Amino acid sequence: MDNLPGLRDIHLPDGGVPFFPLAYGWWSILAFLAAAFIAYKVLRYLWQQSAKLYARRILLSLKDDTDLAAAVKMSEILRRICVRKYPEAVAKSGEDWIEFLNTKSKWPLTGTAATLLRDAPFMVKPSFKVDDMPTVWRYCYDWIGANL
């Protein structure tokens, strides 16, 4: 028997072949891309947090140093952070340096504490009050938290 003339022709759906639902291969590619994006964001966050923790640990270790040495190291820490995050600020010095730090801080550092942070790397003998060191230390701690 010849059934060929009785077969109907192939008909495509109206509007073509739909894009959705996706095949399992496409879902696995989308899942991989989403997982890679989330992993990137998490690793970037952890890297930033580790830099902040490292800088704050160095700052905490300065409590046993002499006042002048601690002030010099605090200034170095802030400069190292600026090398990484704000390259345009590396060449700043003097009042420009303090003004830049104050623009990136929640509260400004002024008076003898600002002078101490600005001039500590260039001092031979301490010419400041010991009372200013906790202010400078707190300012550095807060600045690191806000900028790293």
BATIRO-149767 format. One record per residue (C-alpha): residue in three letters; x, y, z. Coordinates in steps of 0.2 Angstrom, whole numbers. Example, Ala and Ser with C-alpha at 12.3 -4.5 7.8 and 13.67 -1.06 7.14 Angstrom:
# BATIRO-149767
<pt><r>ALA</r><east>62</east><north>-22</north><up>39</up></pt>
<pt><r>SER</r><east>68</east><north>-5</north><up>36</up></pt>
***
This chain:
# BATIRO-149767
<pt><r>MET</r><east>0</east><north>0</north><up>0</up></pt>
<pt><r>ASP</r><east>5</east><north>17</north><up>-4</up></pt>
<pt><r>ASN</r><east>3</east><north>29</north><up>11</up></pt>
<pt><r>LEU</r><east>13</east><north>43</north><up>5</up></pt>
<pt><r>PRO</r><east>-1</east><north>53</north><up>-3</up></pt>
<pt><r>GLY</r><east>-11</east><north>53</north><up>13</up></pt>
<pt><r>LEU</r><east>3</east><north>61</north><up>24</up></pt>
<pt><r>ARG</r><east>1</east><north>79</north><up>28</up></pt>
<pt><r>ASP</r><east>14</east><north>92</north><up>25</up></pt>
<pt><r>ILE</r><east>25</east><north>98</north><up>40</up></pt>
<pt><r>HIS</r><east>18</east><north>114</north><up>47</up></pt>
<pt><r>LEU</r><east>29</east><north>126</north><up>58</up></pt>
<pt><r>PRO</r><east>21</east><north>136</north><up>72</up></pt>
<pt><r>ASP</r><east>14</east><north>153</north><up>69</up></pt>
<pt><r>GLY</r><east>28</east><north>166</north><up>73</up></pt>
<pt><r>GLY</r><east>43</east><north>154</north><up>71</up></pt>
<pt><r>VAL</r><east>52</east><north>143</north><up>84</up></pt>
<pt><r>PRO</r><east>52</east><north>151</north><up>101</up></pt>
<pt><r>PHE</r><east>68</east><north>156</north><up>110</up></pt>
<pt><r>PHE</r><east>61</east><north>151</north><up>127</up></pt>
<pt><r>PRO</r><east>61</east><north>139</north><up>135</up></pt>
<pt><r>LEU</r><east>80</east><north>137</north><up>134</up></pt>
<pt><r>ALA</r><east>89</east><north>121</north><up>133</up></pt>
<pt><r>TYR</r><east>99</east><north>114</north><up>148</up></pt>
<pt><r>GLY</r><east>115</east><north>119</north><up>140</up></pt>
<pt><r>TRP</r><east>110</east><north>137</north><up>140</up></pt>
<pt><r>TRP</r><east>104</east><north>137</north><up>158</up></pt>
<pt><r>SER</r><east>121</east><north>129</north><up>163</up></pt>
<pt><r>ILE</r><east>131</east><north>143</north><up>154</up></pt>
<pt><r>LEU</r><east>120</east><north>156</north><up>162</up></pt>
<pt><r>ALA</r><east>122</east><north>148</north><up>179</up></pt>
<pt><r>PHE</r><east>141</east><north>147</north><up>176</up></pt>
<pt><r>LEU</r><east>142</east><north>166</north><up>172</up></pt>
<pt><r>ALA</r><east>131</east><north>171</north><up>187</up></pt>
<pt><r>ALA</r><east>142</east><north>161</north><up>198</up></pt>
<pt><r>ALA</r><east>158</east><north>168</north><up>191</up></pt>
<pt><r>PHE</r><east>151</east><north>186</north><up>193</up></pt>
<pt><r>ILE</r><east>146</east><north>182</north><up>211</up></pt>
<pt><r>ALA</r><east>163</east><north>175</north><up>215</up></pt>
<pt><r>TYR</r><east>172</east><north>190</north><up>207</up></pt>
<pt><r>LYS</r><east>162</east><north>202</north><up>218</up></pt>
<pt><r>VAL</r><east>165</east><north>191</north><up>234</up></pt>
<pt><r>LEU</r><east>184</east><north>190</north><up>231</up></pt>
<pt><r>ARG</r><east>185</east><north>208</north><up>227</up></pt>
<pt><r>TYR</r><east>176</east><north>213</north><up>243</up></pt>
<pt><r>LEU</r><east>187</east><north>201</north><up>253</up></pt>
<pt><r>TRP</r><east>203</east><north>208</north><up>245</up></pt>
<pt><r>GLN</r><east>197</east><north>226</north><up>250</up></pt>
<pt><r>GLN</r><east>193</east><north>220</north><up>268</up></pt>
<pt><r>SER</r><east>210</east><north>212</north><up>269</up></pt>
<pt><r>ALA</r><east>219</east><north>228</north><up>264</up></pt>
<pt><r>LYS</r><east>209</east><north>238</north><up>277</up></pt>
<pt><r>LEU</r><east>212</east><north>225</north><up>291</up></pt>
<pt><r>TYR</r><east>231</east><north>225</north><up>286</up></pt>
<pt><r>ALA</r><east>232</east><north>244</north><up>287</up></pt>
<pt><r>ARG</r><east>222</east><north>244</north><up>304</up></pt>
<pt><r>ARG</r><east>233</east><north>231</north><up>311</up></pt>
<pt><r>ILE</r><east>249</east><north>241</north><up>307</up></pt>
<pt><r>LEU</r><east>240</east><north>256</north><up>315</up></pt>
<pt><r>LEU</r><east>236</east><north>246</north><up>331</up></pt>
<pt><r>SER</r><east>254</east><north>240</north><up>332</up></pt>
<pt><r>LEU</r><east>260</east><north>258</north><up>333</up></pt>
<pt><r>LYS</r><east>254</east><north>261</north><up>351</up></pt>
<pt><r>ASP</r><east>270</east><north>254</north><up>358</up></pt>
<pt><r>ASP</r><east>281</east><north>265</north><up>347</up></pt>
<pt><r>THR</r><east>288</east><north>282</north><up>352</up></pt>
<pt><r>ASP</r><east>276</east><north>296</north><up>347</up></pt>
<pt><r>LEU</r><east>287</east><north>303</north><up>333</up></pt>
<pt><r>ALA</r><east>290</east><north>286</north><up>326</up></pt>
<pt><r>ALA</r><east>271</east><north>282</north><up>327</up></pt>
<pt><r>ALA</r><east>267</east><north>298</north><up>318</up></pt>
<pt><r>VAL</r><east>280</east><north>295</north><up>304</up></pt>
<pt><r>LYS</r><east>272</east><north>277</north><up>302</up></pt>
<pt><r>MET</r><east>255</east><north>284</north><up>302</up></pt>
<pt><r>SER</r><east>259</east><north>296</north><up>288</up></pt>
<pt><r>GLU</r><east>268</east><north>282</north><up>278</up></pt>
<pt><r>ILE</r><east>252</east><north>271</north><up>279</up></pt>
<pt><r>LEU</r><east>241</east><north>285</north><up>273</up></pt>
<pt><r>ARG</r><east>253</east><north>288</north><up>258</up></pt>
<pt><r>ARG</r><east>254</east><north>270</north><up>254</up></pt>
<pt><r>ILE</r><east>235</east><north>270</north><up>253</up></pt>
<pt><r>CYS</r><east>235</east><north>285</north><up>242</up></pt>
<pt><r>VAL</r><east>247</east><north>277</north><up>230</up></pt>
<pt><r>ARG</r><east>235</east><north>263</north><up>228</up></pt>
<pt><r>LYS</r><east>219</east><north>272</north><up>228</up></pt>
<pt><r>TYR</r><east>222</east><north>290</north><up>224</up></pt>
<pt><r>PRO</r><east>238</east><north>292</north><up>213</up></pt>
<pt><r>GLU</r><east>235</east><north>310</north><up>210</up></pt>
<pt><r>ALA</r><east>238</east><north>314</north><up>229</up></pt>
<pt><r>VAL</r><east>255</east><north>306</north><up>230</up></pt>
<pt><r>ALA</r><east>264</east><north>321</north><up>225</up></pt>
<pt><r>LYS</r><east>255</east><north>332</north><up>237</up></pt>
<pt><r>SER</r><east>264</east><north>339</north><up>252</up></pt>
<pt><r>GLY</r><east>262</east><north>352</north><up>266</up></pt>
<pt><r>GLU</r><east>245</east><north>360</north><up>268</up></pt>
<pt><r>ASP</r><east>239</east><north>352</north><up>251</up></pt>
<pt><r>TRP</r><east>242</east><north>335</north><up>259</up></pt>
<pt><r>ILE</r><east>231</east><north>339</north><up>274</up></pt>
<pt><r>GLU</r><east>218</east><north>347</north><up>264</up></pt>
<pt><r>PHE</r><east>217</east><north>331</north><up>252</up></pt>
<pt><r>LEU</r><east>216</east><north>320</north><up>267</up></pt>
<pt><r>ASN</r><east>202</east><north>331</north><up>275</up></pt>
<pt><r>THR</r><east>192</east><north>330</north><up>259</up></pt>
<pt><r>LYS</r><east>192</east><north>311</north><up>260</up></pt>
<pt><r>SER</r><east>188</east><north>310</north><up>278</up></pt>
<pt><r>LYS</r><east>172</east><north>312</north><up>288</up></pt>
<pt><r>TRP</r><east>179</east><north>325</north><up>300</up></pt>
<pt><r>PRO</r><east>194</east><north>337</north><up>297</up></pt>
<pt><r>LEU</r><east>210</east><north>336</north><up>306</up></pt>
<pt><r>THR</r><east>216</east><north>353</north><up>311</up></pt>
<pt><r>GLY</r><east>228</east><north>362</north><up>323</up></pt>
<pt><r>THR</r><east>243</east><north>354</north><up>330</up></pt>
<pt><r>ALA</r><east>237</east><north>337</north><up>326</up></pt>
<pt><r>ALA</r><east>237</east><north>341</north><up>307</up></pt>
<pt><r>THR</r><east>254</east><north>349</north><up>309</up></pt>
<pt><r>LEU</r><east>260</east><north>333</north><up>317</up></pt>
<pt><r>LEU</r><east>254</east><north>322</north><up>304</up></pt>
<pt><r>ARG</r><east>261</east><north>334</north><up>290</up></pt>
<pt><r>ASP</r><east>278</east><north>337</north><up>298</up></pt>
<pt><r>ALA</r><east>282</east><north>321</north><up>307</up></pt>
<pt><r>PRO</r><east>292</east><north>313</north><up>293</up></pt>
<pt><r>PHE</r><east>303</east><north>328</north><up>293</up></pt>
<pt><r>MET</r><east>306</east><north>331</north><up>311</up></pt>
<pt><r>VAL</r><east>322</east><north>326</north><up>320</up></pt>
<pt><r>LYS</r><east>315</east><north>329</north><up>338</up></pt>
<pt><r>PRO</r><east>297</east><north>329</north><up>343</up></pt>
<pt><r>SER</r><east>291</east><north>347</north><up>345</up></pt>
<pt><r>PHE</r><east>273</east><north>343</north><up>348</up></pt>
<pt><r>LYS</r><east>261</east><north>339</north><up>363</up></pt>
<pt><r>VAL</r><east>259</east><north>320</north><up>367</up></pt>
<pt><r>ASP</r><east>240</east><north>324</north><up>369</up></pt>
<pt><r>ASP</r><east>239</east><north>326</north><up>350</up></pt>
<pt><r>MET</r><east>244</east><north>308</north><up>346</up></pt>
<pt><r>PRO</r><east>227</east><north>300</north><up>351</up></pt>
<pt><r>THR</r><east>218</east><north>312</north><up>339</up></pt>
<pt><r>VAL</r><east>230</east><north>308</north><up>325</up></pt>
<pt><r>TRP</r><east>228</east><north>290</north><up>328</up></pt>
<pt><r>ARG</r><east>209</east><north>291</north><up>328</up></pt>
<pt><r>TYR</r><east>209</east><north>301</north><up>312</up></pt>
<pt><r>CYS</r><east>220</east><north>289</north><up>303</up></pt>
<pt><r>TYR</r><east>210</east><north>274</north><up>309</up></pt>
<pt><r>ASP</r><east>194</east><north>282</north><up>303</up></pt>
<pt><r>TRP</r><east>202</east><north>288</north><up>287</up></pt>
<pt><r>ILE</r><east>207</east><north>270</north><up>283</up></pt>
<pt><r>GLY</r><east>190</east><north>264</north><up>286</up></pt>
<pt><r>ALA</r><east>182</east><north>277</north><up>275</up></pt>
<pt><r>ASN</r><east>194</east><north>275</north><up>261</up></pt>
<pt><r>LEU</r><east>199</east><north>257</north><up>259</up></pt>
***
